[in-house]
Amino acid sequence: MGTFSLLLLLFIPIGITVHLAEKIDKILSNEVPFMEVMIYLYNFTIYFANLLFPLFLFLSVIWFTSKLANDTEVVAFLSSGVSYYRFLRPYIIGATIVCIAALVFSMYLAPKASKGFNEFAFEYLKKGKQDRDQTNVFTQINDNDYIYVSYFNVNEKIGSNFTLEHFEGNEMKYKISAGQIKFNEKDSTYSLFGYNKRKIGETGDILESKHKLDTVFSFSMEDLTPVTYIAETLNFSELNDFIKKEKARGSSYINRYEVVRYKRWSLPVSAYILTIIAVAVSSVKRRGGMGVNLAIGIGIGMVFIFFDKIFGTMAEQSDFSPLVATWFPNVVFGILAIYLLRNAKR
């Protein structure tokens, strides 16, 4: 536990320094107030620690156990009649304490930090909010209405090729289309340019056209500009409710939200798996000393992160199952952990 805390204290300032050095030009050019920068760095610290805590736990176990093995203390334990599983028990207890704390942290505390971190990044580090511009937004806003825009500019609050379709049961009753839609922030109304409305009747349709129409709709700006990182900013109960609502709407980002939800459960489990792998790899005294154990451990950790990122991106960008994507690395490395544990020198 002491080694784990020390690694956090060592690596987090390094992460802050590297990140600040990379972003300092944009922070200075945008004249960001000092207190906002400090709040941003605080949020970044929590975000960074929550993201990498399994790796920190993994490295701390390797470092601590390698020191025991290098001093021939592991040999003394096992030769005195202590079973390997009894030797492993304190590691499991320590990992349990860290993982429970991390689970609560990721479910309820980290989302607040993630919100502040991402909002600051979009406000000052990514040239305003232009990176949040959306293309091909299609969503169900209630039981009867569906909207679509081919492109929406967040800064100017203007969208192209807007349509709204109203259904009653399985029958379309009317369809509104416009070449351009603009949100008027002052009075929360919408301006439609090139407005057309088709009311579908039993014997014929009624057409209505105007060059410009100012009106109100039941949907909000958030429906036209779904924020891709919003799932990271919600606590556990809010995230479940949000995903349920987005599924009903037919959101195109549902896989991204599902990956965030499943990772909140899979990361603590991965910490257990990496702990077992770390003990099995580093409990052997090697000719090269601690350096060899660290090299092997860091290599395994990097491969795990590679698998985690690759499958997570696949799920976010395709129809690949988010459940499989988030748990597949744990399954593969869980099998590796069992193999290493069964073949560890006793």
BALOBA-1460 file (C-alpha; in Angstrom, 3 decimals):
// residues 346
<rec num="1" residu="m" x="0.000" y="0.000" z="0.000"/>
<rec num="2" residu="g" x="2.887" y="2.325" z="0.757"/>
<rec num="3" residu="t" x="4.513" y="1.577" z="-2.599"/>
<rec num="4" residu="f" x="1.189" y="2.172" z="-4.374"/>
<rec num="5" residu="s" x="0.758" y="5.551" z="-2.646"/>
<rec num="6" residu="l" x="4.347" y="6.492" z="-3.481"/>
<rec num="7" residu="l" x="3.846" y="5.676" z="-7.161"/>
<rec num="8" residu="l" x="0.765" y="7.902" z="-7.241"/>
<rec num="9" residu="l" x="2.707" y="10.739" z="-5.607"/>
<rec num="10" residu="l" x="5.572" y="10.315" z="-8.089"/>
<rec num="11" residu="f" x="3.738" y="9.774" z="-11.364"/>
<rec num="12" residu="i" x="0.840" y="12.219" z="-11.003"/>
<rec num="13" residu="p" x="3.103" y="15.330" z="-10.757"/>
<rec num="14" residu="i" x="5.045" y="14.022" z="-13.761"/>
<rec num="15" residu="g" x="1.765" y="13.599" z="-15.686"/>
<rec num="16" residu="i" x="0.658" y="17.120" z="-14.704"/>
<rec num="17" residu="t" x="4.012" y="18.605" z="-15.757"/>
<rec num="18" residu="v" x="4.025" y="16.883" z="-19.150"/>
<rec num="19" residu="h" x="0.376" y="17.766" z="-19.797"/>
<rec num="20" residu="l" x="0.855" y="21.400" z="-18.751"/>
<rec num="21" residu="a" x="3.980" y="21.742" z="-20.900"/>
<rec num="22" residu="e" x="1.997" y="20.480" z="-23.890"/>
<rec num="23" residu="k" x="-0.977" y="22.829" z="-23.321"/>
<rec num="24" residu="i" x="0.705" y="25.933" z="-21.876"/>
<rec num="25" residu="d" x="0.795" y="27.819" z="-25.212"/>
<rec num="26" residu="k" x="-2.979" y="27.536" z="-25.686"/>
<rec num="27" residu="i" x="-3.633" y="28.411" z="-22.037"/>
<rec num="28" residu="l" x="-1.529" y="31.579" z="-22.314"/>
<rec num="29" residu="s" x="-2.915" y="32.574" z="-25.729"/>
<rec num="30" residu="n" x="-6.495" y="32.265" z="-24.422"/>
<rec num="31" residu="e" x="-5.594" y="34.213" z="-21.248"/>
<rec num="32" residu="v" x="-7.174" y="31.607" z="-18.996"/>
<rec num="33" residu="p" x="-7.605" y="32.844" z="-15.386"/>
<rec num="34" residu="f" x="-5.146" y="31.309" z="-12.921"/>
<rec num="35" residu="m" x="-7.845" y="29.779" z="-10.688"/>
<rec num="36" residu="e" x="-9.472" y="28.054" z="-13.656"/>
<rec num="37" residu="v" x="-6.113" y="26.540" z="-14.578"/>
<rec num="38" residu="m" x="-5.668" y="25.261" z="-11.009"/>
<rec num="39" residu="i" x="-9.170" y="23.738" z="-10.993"/>
<rec num="40" residu="y" x="-8.429" y="22.152" z="-14.371"/>
<rec num="41" residu="l" x="-5.187" y="20.610" z="-13.061"/>
<rec num="42" residu="y" x="-7.043" y="19.298" z="-10.004"/>
<rec num="43" residu="n" x="-9.647" y="17.666" z="-12.272"/>
<rec num="44" residu="f" x="-6.893" y="16.321" z="-14.508"/>
<rec num="45" residu="t" x="-5.194" y="14.728" z="-11.482"/>
<rec num="46" residu="i" x="-8.357" y="12.826" z="-10.526"/>
<rec num="47" residu="y" x="-9.059" y="11.899" z="-14.159"/>
<rec num="48" residu="f" x="-5.471" y="10.694" z="-14.683"/>
<rec num="49" residu="a" x="-5.323" y="8.696" z="-11.432"/>
<rec num="50" residu="n" x="-8.692" y="7.020" z="-12.060"/>
<rec num="51" residu="l" x="-7.669" y="6.035" z="-15.584"/>
<rec num="52" residu="l" x="-4.324" y="4.466" z="-14.645"/>
<rec num="53" residu="f" x="-4.854" y="3.103" z="-11.140"/>
<rec num="54" residu="p" x="-4.720" y="-0.599" z="-12.265"/>
<rec num="55" residu="l" x="-1.329" y="0.060" z="-13.870"/>
<rec num="56" residu="f" x="-0.064" y="1.850" z="-10.748"/>
<rec num="57" residu="l" x="-1.215" y="-1.061" z="-8.586"/>
<rec num="58" residu="f" x="0.441" y="-3.497" z="-11.003"/>
<rec num="59" residu="l" x="3.789" y="-1.668" z="-10.916"/>
<rec num="60" residu="s" x="3.716" y="-1.282" z="-7.132"/>
<rec num="61" residu="v" x="3.157" y="-5.038" z="-6.659"/>
<rec num="62" residu="i" x="6.034" y="-5.834" z="-9.040"/>
<rec num="63" residu="w" x="8.383" y="-3.401" z="-7.308"/>
<rec num="64" residu="f" x="7.536" y="-4.579" z="-3.793"/>
<rec num="65" residu="t" x="7.586" y="-8.308" z="-4.586"/>
<rec num="66" residu="s" x="10.762" y="-8.048" z="-6.654"/>
<rec num="67" residu="k" x="12.477" y="-6.463" z="-3.643"/>
<rec num="68" residu="l" x="11.322" y="-9.370" z="-1.459"/>
<rec num="69" residu="a" x="12.553" y="-11.890" z="-4.028"/>
<rec num="70" residu="n" x="15.864" y="-10.074" z="-4.518"/>
<rec num="71" residu="d" x="16.503" y="-10.251" z="-0.753"/>
<rec num="72" residu="t" x="15.668" y="-14.009" z="-0.818"/>
<rec num="73" residu="e" x="12.710" y="-13.448" z="1.510"/>
<rec num="74" residu="v" x="10.229" y="-15.256" z="-0.751"/>
<rec num="75" residu="v" x="12.414" y="-18.361" z="-0.585"/>
<rec num="76" residu="a" x="12.380" y="-18.108" z="3.224"/>
<rec num="77" residu="f" x="8.577" y="-17.880" z="3.271"/>
<rec num="78" residu="l" x="7.977" y="-20.872" z="1.039"/>
<rec num="79" residu="s" x="10.739" y="-23.081" z="2.475"/>
<rec num="80" residu="s" x="9.327" y="-22.612" z="5.973"/>
<rec num="81" residu="g" x="6.126" y="-24.385" z="4.925"/>
<rec num="82" residu="v" x="3.955" y="-21.361" z="4.021"/>
<rec num="83" residu="s" x="1.782" y="-22.218" z="1.005"/>
<rec num="84" residu="y" x="1.941" y="-20.051" z="-2.096"/>
<rec num="85" residu="y" x="-1.747" y="-19.130" z="-1.730"/>
<rec num="86" residu="r" x="-1.167" y="-18.042" z="1.871"/>
<rec num="87" residu="f" x="1.729" y="-15.944" z="0.573"/>
<rec num="88" residu="l" x="-0.665" y="-14.449" z="-2.009"/>
<rec num="89" residu="r" x="-3.409" y="-13.590" z="0.529"/>
<rec num="90" residu="p" x="-2.063" y="-10.170" z="1.684"/>
<rec num="91" residu="y" x="-1.805" y="-9.064" z="-1.949"/>
<rec num="92" residu="i" x="-5.467" y="-9.946" z="-2.525"/>
<rec num="93" residu="i" x="-6.485" y="-8.079" z="0.645"/>
<rec num="94" residu="g" x="-4.506" y="-5.018" z="-0.437"/>
<rec num="95" residu="a" x="-5.917" y="-5.171" z="-3.966"/>
<rec num="96" residu="t" x="-9.443" y="-5.454" z="-2.530"/>
<rec num="97" residu="i" x="-9.003" y="-2.296" z="-0.463"/>
<rec num="98" residu="v" x="-7.647" y="-0.358" z="-3.449"/>
<rec num="99" residu="c" x="-10.281" y="-1.713" z="-5.859"/>
<rec num="100" residu="i" x="-13.254" y="-0.927" z="-3.585"/>
<rec num="101" residu="a" x="-11.945" y="2.611" z="-3.128"/>
<rec num="102" residu="a" x="-11.360" y="2.927" z="-6.873"/>
<rec num="103" residu="l" x="-14.836" y="1.562" z="-7.673"/>
<rec num="104" residu="v" x="-16.545" y="4.158" z="-5.469"/>
<rec num="105" residu="f" x="-14.180" y="6.774" z="-6.873"/>
<rec num="106" residu="s" x="-14.988" y="5.946" z="-10.516"/>
<rec num="107" residu="m" x="-18.742" y="5.647" z="-9.921"/>
<rec num="108" residu="y" x="-19.323" y="8.917" z="-8.087"/>
<rec num="109" residu="l" x="-16.252" y="11.183" z="-7.747"/>
<rec num="110" residu="a" x="-14.362" y="10.833" z="-11.030"/>
<rec num="111" residu="p" x="-17.394" y="11.839" z="-13.197"/>
<rec num="112" residu="k" x="-17.380" y="15.339" z="-11.659"/>
<rec num="113" residu="a" x="-13.683" y="15.712" z="-12.388"/>
<rec num="114" residu="s" x="-14.181" y="14.380" z="-15.913"/>
<rec num="115" residu="k" x="-16.863" y="17.008" z="-16.562"/>
<rec num="116" residu="g" x="-14.599" y="19.872" z="-15.488"/>
<rec num="117" residu="f" x="-11.628" y="18.419" z="-17.389"/>
<rec num="118" residu="n" x="-13.522" y="17.995" z="-20.680"/>
<rec num="119" residu="e" x="-15.380" y="21.320" z="-20.488"/>
<rec num="120" residu="f" x="-12.122" y="23.199" z="-19.923"/>
<rec num="121" residu="a" x="-10.510" y="21.329" z="-22.830"/>
<rec num="122" residu="f" x="-13.335" y="22.225" z="-25.228"/>
<rec num="123" residu="e" x="-13.505" y="25.821" z="-24.002"/>
<rec num="124" residu="y" x="-9.822" y="26.732" z="-24.076"/>
<rec num="125" residu="l" x="-7.692" y="23.933" z="-25.570"/>
<rec num="126" residu="k" x="-9.681" y="22.934" z="-28.649"/>
<rec num="127" residu="k" x="-10.417" y="26.364" z="-30.117"/>
<rec num="128" residu="g" x="-13.791" y="26.876" z="-28.502"/>
<rec num="129" residu="k" x="-16.519" y="24.348" z="-29.097"/>
<rec num="130" residu="q" x="-16.027" y="23.767" z="-32.797"/>
<rec num="131" residu="d" x="-14.813" y="20.224" z="-32.150"/>
<rec num="132" residu="r" x="-18.295" y="19.447" z="-30.870"/>
<rec num="133" residu="d" x="-19.852" y="20.115" z="-34.276"/>
<rec num="134" residu="q" x="-22.065" y="17.186" z="-35.202"/>
<rec num="135" residu="t" x="-22.787" y="15.405" z="-38.463"/>
<rec num="136" residu="n" x="-25.696" y="13.126" z="-39.323"/>
<rec num="137" residu="v" x="-27.597" y="13.587" z="-36.058"/>
<rec num="138" residu="f" x="-30.662" y="11.336" z="-36.006"/>
<rec num="139" residu="t" x="-32.613" y="10.947" z="-32.784"/>
<rec num="140" residu="q" x="-36.043" y="10.196" z="-31.360"/>
<rec num="141" residu="i" x="-37.084" y="13.053" z="-29.089"/>
<rec num="142" residu="n" x="-40.320" y="11.509" z="-27.795"/>
<rec num="143" residu="d" x="-42.721" y="8.670" z="-28.597"/>
<rec num="144" residu="n" x="-43.936" y="10.321" z="-31.813"/>
<rec num="145" residu="d" x="-41.244" y="12.660" z="-33.159"/>
<rec num="146" residu="y" x="-37.920" y="12.018" z="-34.896"/>
<rec num="147" residu="i" x="-35.435" y="14.699" z="-35.955"/>
<rec num="148" residu="y" x="-32.444" y="14.717" z="-38.279"/>
<rec num="149" residu="v" x="-29.747" y="17.245" z="-39.284"/>
<rec num="150" residu="s" x="-26.902" y="16.478" z="-41.656"/>
<rec num="151" residu="y" x="-24.574" y="18.983" z="-39.931"/>
<rec num="152" residu="f" x="-24.818" y="21.253" z="-36.896"/>
<rec num="153" residu="n" x="-22.328" y="24.048" z="-36.099"/>
<rec num="154" residu="v" x="-22.224" y="24.528" z="-32.321"/>
<rec num="155" residu="n" x="-20.576" y="27.964" z="-32.335"/>
<rec num="156" residu="e" x="-23.111" y="29.507" z="-34.730"/>
<rec num="157" residu="k" x="-25.984" y="27.222" z="-33.626"/>
<rec num="158" residu="i" x="-26.891" y="26.549" z="-37.257"/>
<rec num="159" residu="g" x="-27.806" y="23.192" z="-38.798"/>
<rec num="160" residu="s" x="-28.228" y="21.994" z="-42.377"/>
<rec num="161" residu="n" x="-30.873" y="19.747" z="-43.982"/>
<rec num="162" residu="f" x="-33.219" y="19.575" z="-40.997"/>
<rec num="163" residu="t" x="-36.226" y="17.244" z="-40.913"/>
<rec num="164" residu="l" x="-38.840" y="16.445" z="-38.260"/>
<rec num="165" residu="e" x="-41.178" y="13.491" z="-38.762"/>
<rec num="166" residu="h" x="-44.299" y="13.036" z="-36.619"/>
<rec num="167" residu="f" x="-45.850" y="9.583" z="-36.281"/>
<rec num="168" residu="e" x="-49.019" y="8.342" z="-34.629"/>
<rec num="169" residu="g" x="-48.698" y="4.610" z="-34.282"/>
<rec num="170" residu="n" x="-47.078" y="3.370" z="-37.493"/>
<rec num="171" residu="e" x="-48.450" y="6.181" z="-39.660"/>
<rec num="172" residu="m" x="-46.641" y="9.407" z="-40.481"/>
<rec num="173" residu="k" x="-48.951" y="12.385" z="-39.995"/>
<rec num="174" residu="y" x="-46.695" y="15.204" z="-41.110"/>
<rec num="175" residu="k" x="-43.112" y="15.997" z="-42.026"/>
<rec num="176" residu="i" x="-41.295" y="19.316" z="-41.605"/>
<rec num="177" residu="s" x="-38.112" y="20.000" z="-43.567"/>
<rec num="178" residu="a" x="-35.827" y="23.001" z="-43.928"/>
<rec num="179" residu="g" x="-32.588" y="23.708" z="-45.716"/>
<rec num="180" residu="q" x="-31.272" y="25.409" z="-42.600"/>
<rec num="181" residu="i" x="-32.241" y="25.617" z="-38.921"/>
<rec num="182" residu="k" x="-30.921" y="28.194" z="-36.470"/>
<rec num="183" residu="f" x="-31.346" y="28.268" z="-32.693"/>
<rec num="184" residu="n" x="-32.109" y="31.721" z="-31.253"/>
<rec num="185" residu="e" x="-30.605" y="31.690" z="-27.794"/>
<rec num="186" residu="k" x="-32.277" y="34.938" z="-26.725"/>
<rec num="187" residu="d" x="-35.846" y="33.589" z="-26.757"/>
<rec num="188" residu="s" x="-35.139" y="29.836" z="-27.206"/>
<rec num="189" residu="t" x="-36.875" y="29.709" z="-30.581"/>
<rec num="190" residu="y" x="-35.817" y="28.190" z="-33.892"/>
<rec num="191" residu="s" x="-35.666" y="29.853" z="-37.301"/>
<rec num="192" residu="l" x="-36.300" y="27.597" z="-40.298"/>
<rec num="193" residu="f" x="-35.066" y="28.738" z="-43.716"/>
<rec num="194" residu="g" x="-36.553" y="27.072" z="-46.782"/>
<rec num="195" residu="y" x="-39.411" y="25.750" z="-44.622"/>
<rec num="196" residu="n" x="-41.688" y="23.016" z="-45.990"/>
<rec num="197" residu="k" x="-44.423" y="21.077" z="-44.216"/>
<rec num="198" residu="r" x="-46.335" y="18.139" z="-45.668"/>
<rec num="199" residu="k" x="-49.494" y="17.018" z="-43.874"/>
<rec num="200" residu="i" x="-50.443" y="13.545" z="-44.988"/>
<rec num="201" residu="g" x="-54.181" y="13.035" z="-45.512"/>
<rec num="202" residu="e" x="-56.307" y="10.081" z="-46.500"/>
<rec num="203" residu="t" x="-57.125" y="11.429" z="-49.988"/>
<rec num="204" residu="g" x="-54.281" y="13.900" z="-50.516"/>
<rec num="205" residu="d" x="-51.432" y="15.787" z="-48.885"/>
<rec num="206" residu="i" x="-51.451" y="19.428" z="-47.791"/>
<rec num="207" residu="l" x="-48.269" y="21.322" z="-48.598"/>
<rec num="208" residu="e" x="-47.095" y="24.468" z="-46.813"/>
<rec num="209" residu="s" x="-43.964" y="26.426" z="-47.749"/>
<rec num="210" residu="k" x="-42.306" y="29.584" z="-46.433"/>
<rec num="211" residu="h" x="-39.000" y="31.300" z="-47.004"/>
<rec num="212" residu="k" x="-38.536" y="31.694" z="-43.236"/>
<rec num="213" residu="l" x="-40.475" y="30.531" z="-40.195"/>
<rec num="214" residu="d" x="-39.792" y="31.272" z="-36.515"/>
<rec num="215" residu="t" x="-41.204" y="28.600" z="-34.230"/>
<rec num="216" residu="v" x="-40.647" y="26.565" z="-31.062"/>
<rec num="217" residu="f" x="-39.971" y="22.848" z="-30.746"/>
<rec num="218" residu="s" x="-40.093" y="20.395" z="-27.852"/>
<rec num="219" residu="f" x="-36.447" y="19.402" z="-28.304"/>
<rec num="220" residu="s" x="-33.434" y="21.271" z="-26.944"/>
<rec num="221" residu="m" x="-29.977" y="22.142" z="-28.239"/>
<rec num="222" residu="e" x="-28.563" y="19.078" z="-26.486"/>
<rec num="223" residu="d" x="-30.652" y="16.863" z="-28.799"/>
<rec num="224" residu="l" x="-28.933" y="18.425" z="-31.822"/>
<rec num="225" residu="t" x="-25.454" y="18.424" z="-30.274"/>
<rec num="226" residu="p" x="-25.008" y="15.223" z="-28.285"/>
<rec num="227" residu="v" x="-21.735" y="15.530" z="-26.372"/>
<rec num="228" residu="t" x="-19.650" y="12.404" z="-26.936"/>
<rec num="229" residu="y" x="-17.972" y="12.590" z="-23.513"/>
<rec num="230" residu="i" x="-21.186" y="13.096" z="-21.522"/>
<rec num="231" residu="a" x="-21.244" y="9.497" z="-20.244"/>
<rec num="232" residu="e" x="-17.934" y="10.090" z="-18.450"/>
<rec num="233" residu="t" x="-19.489" y="12.966" z="-16.480"/>
<rec num="234" residu="l" x="-22.435" y="10.990" z="-15.036"/>
<rec num="235" residu="n" x="-22.430" y="8.965" z="-11.838"/>
<rec num="236" residu="f" x="-23.574" y="5.344" z="-11.789"/>
<rec num="237" residu="s" x="-27.336" y="5.864" z="-11.439"/>
<rec num="238" residu="e" x="-27.396" y="8.858" z="-13.793"/>
<rec num="239" residu="l" x="-25.457" y="6.912" z="-16.425"/>
<rec num="240" residu="n" x="-27.907" y="3.981" z="-16.324"/>
<rec num="241" residu="d" x="-30.887" y="6.347" z="-16.729"/>
<rec num="242" residu="f" x="-29.121" y="8.232" z="-19.509"/>
<rec num="243" residu="i" x="-28.291" y="5.079" z="-21.488"/>
<rec num="244" residu="k" x="-31.888" y="3.861" z="-21.140"/>
<rec num="245" residu="k" x="-33.165" y="7.170" z="-22.531"/>
<rec num="246" residu="e" x="-30.616" y="7.239" z="-25.365"/>
<rec num="247" residu="k" x="-31.522" y="3.687" z="-26.391"/>
<rec num="248" residu="a" x="-35.149" y="4.728" z="-26.699"/>
<rec num="249" residu="r" x="-34.054" y="7.656" z="-28.864"/>
<rec num="250" residu="g" x="-31.902" y="5.498" z="-31.113"/>
<rec num="251" residu="s" x="-28.727" y="7.443" z="-30.365"/>
<rec num="252" residu="s" x="-25.775" y="6.737" z="-32.664"/>
<rec num="253" residu="y" x="-23.401" y="7.057" z="-29.680"/>
<rec num="254" residu="i" x="-24.937" y="4.274" z="-27.598"/>
<rec num="255" residu="n" x="-21.894" y="1.994" z="-27.990"/>
<rec num="256" residu="r" x="-19.616" y="4.743" z="-26.687"/>
<rec num="257" residu="y" x="-21.825" y="5.174" z="-23.615"/>
<rec num="258" residu="e" x="-21.989" y="1.416" z="-23.030"/>
<rec num="259" residu="v" x="-18.179" y="1.147" z="-23.129"/>
<rec num="260" residu="v" x="-17.932" y="3.786" z="-20.379"/>
<rec num="261" residu="r" x="-20.471" y="1.920" z="-18.217"/>
<rec num="262" residu="y" x="-18.831" y="-1.489" z="-18.582"/>
<rec num="263" residu="k" x="-15.337" y="-0.103" z="-17.987"/>
<rec num="264" residu="r" x="-16.387" y="1.171" z="-14.579"/>
<rec num="265" residu="w" x="-16.867" y="-2.465" z="-13.569"/>
<rec num="266" residu="s" x="-14.060" y="-4.033" z="-15.592"/>
<rec num="267" residu="l" x="-11.221" y="-1.784" z="-14.358"/>
<rec num="268" residu="p" x="-11.373" y="-2.982" z="-10.705"/>
<rec num="269" residu="v" x="-11.477" y="-6.599" z="-11.933"/>
<rec num="270" residu="s" x="-8.474" y="-5.961" z="-14.166"/>
<rec num="271" residu="a" x="-6.600" y="-4.656" z="-11.120"/>
<rec num="272" residu="y" x="-7.108" y="-8.055" z="-9.411"/>
<rec num="273" residu="i" x="-5.901" y="-9.895" z="-12.503"/>
<rec num="274" residu="l" x="-2.831" y="-7.688" z="-12.888"/>
<rec num="275" residu="t" x="-2.034" y="-8.121" z="-9.181"/>
<rec num="276" residu="i" x="-1.946" y="-11.925" z="-9.542"/>
<rec num="277" residu="i" x="0.182" y="-11.679" z="-12.698"/>
<rec num="278" residu="a" x="2.566" y="-9.262" z="-10.961"/>
<rec num="279" residu="v" x="3.053" y="-11.571" z="-7.964"/>
<rec num="280" residu="a" x="3.589" y="-14.649" z="-10.146"/>
<rec num="281" residu="v" x="6.127" y="-12.858" z="-12.371"/>
<rec num="282" residu="s" x="8.101" y="-11.013" z="-9.701"/>
<rec num="283" residu="s" x="8.219" y="-13.547" z="-6.837"/>
<rec num="284" residu="v" x="11.148" y="-15.309" z="-8.551"/>
<rec num="285" residu="k" x="14.709" y="-14.167" z="-7.896"/>
<rec num="286" residu="r" x="16.320" y="-13.666" z="-11.300"/>
<rec num="287" residu="r" x="19.929" y="-13.244" z="-12.326"/>
<rec num="288" residu="g" x="19.267" y="-9.734" z="-13.664"/>
<rec num="289" residu="g" x="17.713" y="-8.627" z="-10.366"/>
<rec num="290" residu="m" x="14.697" y="-6.329" z="-10.030"/>
<rec num="291" residu="g" x="15.234" y="-4.796" z="-13.450"/>
<rec num="292" residu="v" x="14.283" y="-7.997" z="-15.271"/>
<rec num="293" residu="n" x="11.067" y="-8.372" z="-13.269"/>
<rec num="294" residu="l" x="10.171" y="-4.742" z="-13.910"/>
<rec num="295" residu="a" x="10.860" y="-5.102" z="-17.631"/>
<rec num="296" residu="i" x="8.662" y="-8.212" z="-17.893"/>
<rec num="297" residu="g" x="5.908" y="-6.607" z="-15.830"/>
<rec num="298" residu="i" x="5.909" y="-3.329" z="-17.742"/>
<rec num="299" residu="g" x="5.804" y="-5.272" z="-21.015"/>
<rec num="300" residu="i" x="2.730" y="-7.220" z="-19.851"/>
<rec num="301" residu="g" x="1.102" y="-3.998" z="-18.629"/>
<rec num="302" residu="m" x="1.654" y="-2.278" z="-21.979"/>
<rec num="303" residu="v" x="0.152" y="-5.230" z="-23.862"/>
<rec num="304" residu="f" x="-2.895" y="-5.110" z="-21.569"/>
<rec num="305" residu="i" x="-3.389" y="-1.380" z="-22.205"/>
<rec num="306" residu="f" x="-2.972" y="-1.978" z="-25.946"/>
<rec num="307" residu="f" x="-5.699" y="-4.660" z="-25.927"/>
<rec num="308" residu="d" x="-7.959" y="-2.463" z="-23.798"/>
<rec num="309" residu="k" x="-7.633" y="0.554" z="-26.116"/>
<rec num="310" residu="i" x="-7.963" y="-1.414" z="-29.358"/>
<rec num="311" residu="f" x="-11.135" y="-3.249" z="-28.344"/>
<rec num="312" residu="g" x="-12.618" y="-0.142" z="-26.718"/>
<rec num="313" residu="t" x="-12.121" y="1.840" z="-29.942"/>
<rec num="314" residu="m" x="-13.589" y="-0.998" z="-32.015"/>
<rec num="315" residu="a" x="-16.750" y="-0.960" z="-29.909"/>
<rec num="316" residu="e" x="-17.067" y="2.839" z="-30.077"/>
<rec num="317" residu="q" x="-16.574" y="3.060" z="-33.845"/>
<rec num="318" residu="s" x="-18.457" y="-0.035" z="-35.037"/>
<rec num="319" residu="d" x="-21.177" y="-2.516" z="-34.144"/>
<rec num="320" residu="f" x="-18.757" y="-4.610" z="-32.070"/>
<rec num="321" residu="s" x="-20.314" y="-5.552" z="-28.707"/>
<rec num="322" residu="p" x="-19.243" y="-3.129" z="-25.917"/>
<rec num="323" residu="l" x="-19.614" y="-5.927" z="-23.341"/>
<rec num="324" residu="v" x="-17.207" y="-8.190" z="-25.258"/>
<rec num="325" residu="a" x="-14.822" y="-5.293" z="-25.972"/>
<rec num="326" residu="t" x="-14.460" y="-4.267" z="-22.324"/>
<rec num="327" residu="w" x="-14.248" y="-7.760" z="-20.829"/>
<rec num="328" residu="f" x="-12.223" y="-9.589" z="-23.497"/>
<rec num="329" residu="p" x="-8.819" y="-8.263" z="-22.253"/>
<rec num="330" residu="n" x="-9.780" y="-9.332" z="-18.715"/>
<rec num="331" residu="v" x="-10.688" y="-12.829" z="-19.919"/>
<rec num="332" residu="v" x="-7.426" y="-13.227" z="-21.880"/>
<rec num="333" residu="f" x="-5.228" y="-11.920" z="-19.073"/>
<rec num="334" residu="g" x="-7.291" y="-13.798" z="-16.494"/>
<rec num="335" residu="i" x="-6.343" y="-17.035" z="-18.272"/>
<rec num="336" residu="l" x="-2.712" y="-15.838" z="-18.326"/>
<rec num="337" residu="a" x="-2.921" y="-15.091" z="-14.576"/>
<rec num="338" residu="i" x="-4.232" y="-18.613" z="-13.835"/>
<rec num="339" residu="y" x="-1.464" y="-20.166" z="-15.943"/>
<rec num="340" residu="l" x="1.295" y="-18.096" z="-14.286"/>
<rec num="341" residu="l" x="-0.120" y="-18.782" z="-10.825"/>
<rec num="342" residu="r" x="-0.278" y="-22.536" z="-11.389"/>
<rec num="343" residu="n" x="3.282" y="-22.601" z="-12.747"/>
<rec num="344" residu="a" x="4.818" y="-20.185" z="-10.250"/>
<rec num="345" residu="k" x="7.844" y="-21.550" z="-8.405"/>
<rec num="346" residu="r" x="6.813" y="-22.784" z="-4.993"/>
